[in-house]
Amino acid sequence: MSNPSCENGRVMERKTMNNTNQLELGFKGAAIPRRQQKINRARWWFTQMRRAVDSALDWQPSPPARPEQTWFAEGSAPESQELRPAA
């Protein structure tokens, strides 16, 4: 072929990159502003979370805990409130 930028009948675009530029890849004509990308990504995330919540199983609450019996050291509580273990 006589033109080095033409390969198999297709025109190839040549660009020279500087070391200071960042390479960006994307689909031609599909440039979406960064803010809109963030909004779309957040919308997708919250949609996924709503689906997870909607499909979650309902759990029954656990029964209340049994009362705890506390023993006081002798002399640390008034006589009327002091509990002593059965001998």
C-alpha positions in Angstrom: 0.0 0.0 0.0 1.2 3.4 -0.8 -0.2 5.2 2.3 1.1 3.9 5.6 -2.0 5.1 7.5 -4.2 3.0 5.3 -4.4 -0.7 6.2 -6.6 -3.3 4.4 -8.5 -0.4 2.8 -9.4 1.2 6.1 -8.0 4.5 7.1 -6.2 4.4 10.4 -5.9 7.5 12.5 -2.5 8.3 13.8 -1.9 10.4 16.9 1.3 11.3 18.6 1.1 11.2 22.4 3.1 13.3 24.7 4.3 11.7 28.0 2.3 14.4 29.9 -1.1 13.4 28.5 -3.3 10.7 29.8 -4.7 8.1 27.4 -8.5 8.0 27.4 -10.3 5.1 25.8 -14.0 5.2 25.1 -16.7 4.6 22.4 -16.8 7.2 19.7 -19.8 9.5 20.1 -20.8 8.2 23.5 -19.1 10.8 25.6 -21.2 11.2 28.8 -20.2 13.9 31.2 -18.5 12.7 34.4 -21.3 14.0 36.7 -23.9 12.1 34.6 -21.8 8.9 34.9 -21.7 9.2 38.7 -25.5 9.8 38.8 -26.1 6.7 36.5 -23.7 4.6 38.6 -25.4 5.7 41.9 -28.9 5.0 40.4 -27.8 1.5 39.4 -26.3 0.8 42.8 -29.4 1.9 44.7 -31.6 -0.1 42.4 -29.5 -3.2 43.2 -29.8 -2.5 46.9 -33.5 -2.1 46.7 -33.8 -5.4 44.9 -31.7 -7.1 47.6 -33.9 -5.6 50.4 -37.1 -6.6 48.6 -35.9 -10.1 48.1 -34.6 -10.5 51.7 -36.3 -13.0 54.0 -38.3 -11.7 56.9 -36.8 -12.8 60.2 -38.9 -13.2 63.4 -37.4 -11.3 66.3 -35.7 -13.5 68.9 -37.6 -14.1 72.1 -36.7 -11.8 75.0 -33.7 -12.8 77.0 -34.2 -14.7 80.3 -33.9 -12.5 83.3 -30.4 -12.5 84.9 -30.1 -13.2 88.6 -27.4 -11.2 90.2 -25.8 -12.0 93.5 -24.4 -9.2 95.6 -21.4 -9.7 97.8 -22.4 -9.8 101.4 -22.6 -6.3 102.9 -22.6 -4.4 99.6 -26.4 -4.1 99.3 -29.0 -3.1 101.9 -30.5 -6.1 103.8 -33.9 -5.7 102.1 -32.5 -6.0 98.6 -29.7 -8.5 99.2 -30.1 -11.9 97.5 -28.4 -14.9 98.9 -28.0 -18.3 97.2 -29.9 -21.2 98.7 -27.6 -23.4 100.8 
